[in-house]
Amino acid sequence: MDTHVAVGSVYANASAFGITLNVLAVWSIITHGLKQPFSPVYILYLQPLITDIVFELIYLCYLAPSIIIQANLIAPPVGHYLSEIVDLAQSYCWFNNSLSQVALAVNRFIAIVLLRSHWFTRSLSIGVSLLQHLAALFLAAALQFILPCCRHKDKPSVNTGSFRIEFSYATFGYGEIVLPGVPNYAFAYVNMPVKIGCSVVPLLIYCSAMGLQEETSLGRGLGSSYSGIMGQGVVDPSRLVDGLNPEEDHPAAEVLTCVV
């Protein structure tokens, strides 16, 4: 079996498996999670799951077959425009998932550190999600079509090309297309700040939340915890799911859920 056929088959199977898991997660949230008293946080959980499904559908239906045949599924010029749309969709999914990490981290900070979980209502969570999708779409469009990243050095007013990503059939991955010797403003002013911000902000928030929980646990004392565990004996596993409110009873449980 040729390498491109093997890689394309692996991509297709992995994408199909990922779609199945994400659809099951979305269905579980819609049928059970949104009925819980702390349901607004599940609205935030839905956003990266939805874009993950879109991302994996692109791999399953377009990129994996293209890898196998080592060419675009549709010939130019229609195939060229389809490639542009696919590249835009991939960038949009990436930005949305990155912004989702920040939104979830801020939600955990408000609920666990500030102890103001009631601030995040359903309406606020829906509004944050809509703004997140709009911001991701704007960033993706700016990255691909708007930002003047590739201007001629002798004629700065002439835009000779735009930054975009393109799938390589040789390396089976995405690569950035820029003009040689031209500053990559798109990476400097869009990609890099988003990558840094969406990595550092959640890290700091989760570290502060876990540090606060550690201080709270030490303050309670190990003796009382041990006696409480021994006194309860065996705990019904369903209690851990149905009777536990992670935002009010045990905030540490929600922290671990988000981190995993």
ABEGO torsion letter per residue (X at the ends): XBAAAAAAAAAAAAAAAAAAAAAAAAAAAAAAAAABAAAAAAAAAAAAAAAAAAAAAAAAAAAAAAAAAGBBABBOAAAAAAAAAAAAAAAAAAAAAAAAAAAAAAAAAAAAAAGBAAABBAAAAAAAAAAAAAAAAAAAAAAAAABBABBBAABAABBAEBBBBBBBAAAGBBBBBBBBGBBBAAAAAAAAAAAAAAAAAAAAAAAAAAAAAAAAAAAAEAAAAAAAAAAAEBBBAAAAAAABBAAAABAAAAAAAAAX
